[in-house]
Amino acid sequence: MDEQFFKEVRKMVPIAAVDILAVNKGRLLLMLRNNEPVKDVWFTPGGRVRIGETLEVAVLRKLKEETGLKAKKVKRKGTMCHFYPARALASIT
């Protein structure tokens, strides 16, 4: 979807996304974000869920896209809400 249209959608509705807690030998993978919201903050990999995609499929896709890694197994841990700081919200308006 075109970026301007996506910005308009984000103003009106929540966007389903996944955050991936990629753990190997007790170590959690964090990445320095290149994009808003929360650019230049260490964060877990993840991103938007596509229409028709399960959360598990979205996790596998985003992990591969963002890190080149493949998960051995996916275990759903729970849900959460992100409320980004004003600087991040200003970048999407």
C-alpha positions in Angstrom: 0.0 0.0 0.0 1.2 3.5 -0.8 2.9 5.2 2.2 0.6 8.3 2.3 -2.5 6.1 2.3 -0.9 3.9 5.1 -0.3 7.0 7.2 -4.0 8.0 6.8 -5.1 4.5 7.8 -2.8 4.5 10.9 -4.5 7.7 12.1 -7.9 5.8 12.2 -7.4 2.2 13.1 -5.0 0.0 15.0 -2.5 -2.0 13.0 -1.9 -5.7 13.8 1.8 -6.4 14.2 4.2 -9.0 15.7 7.2 -8.5 17.9 9.6 -11.4 17.9 11.4 -12.6 21.0 14.2 -14.5 19.2 16.1 -16.3 21.9 19.2 -18.5 21.3 21.2 -20.0 24.2 19.5 -17.6 26.6 20.3 -14.5 24.6 17.6 -12.2 23.1 18.1 -10.7 19.7 17.7 -6.9 19.6 18.1 -4.7 16.5 18.7 -1.0 16.2 15.6 0.4 14.4 16.2 2.3 11.2 12.6 3.6 10.8 10.0 5.4 12.8 8.3 4.8 15.1 11.1 4.8 17.7 13.9 5.2 15.2 17.4 4.6 16.7 16.0 2.5 19.6 17.1 -1.1 20.3 14.0 -3.3 19.7 13.0 -6.8 18.8 12.5 -7.6 15.1 8.9 -7.7 13.9 6.3 -5.8 11.8 2.9 -5.7 10.3 0.7 -8.8 9.8 -0.6 -9.1 6.3 -4.2 -9.8 5.4 -4.9 -13.6 5.6 -1.7 -14.3 7.5 -1.7 -16.0 10.9 0.5 -14.5 13.7 2.9 -17.5 13.4 3.3 -17.1 9.6 3.9 -13.4 10.1 6.6 -14.1 12.7 8.4 -16.5 10.4 8.2 -14.0 7.5 9.3 -11.0 9.5 12.2 -12.9 11.2 13.5 -14.0 7.7 13.0 -10.5 6.1 14.6 -8.6 8.9 17.4 -10.9 10.0 17.8 -13.7 7.5 17.2 -16.2 10.3 14.8 -19.1 10.3 13.0 -20.1 13.5 13.1 -23.7 14.7 9.8 -23.2 16.5 7.3 -20.5 17.3 5.7 -20.2 20.6 3.1 -17.5 21.3 3.9 -15.7 24.5 1.1 -13.2 24.8 -0.2 -9.9 23.6 0.8 -6.3 24.4 0.0 -2.7 23.2 2.6 -0.2 22.1 2.0 3.4 22.7 4.9 5.2 21.1 6.3 8.5 22.3 5.1 11.8 20.8 8.1 12.1 18.5 7.2 8.8 16.8 3.6 9.7 16.5 4.4 13.0 15.0 6.3 11.2 12.2 3.2 9.4 11.0 0.9 12.4 10.8 
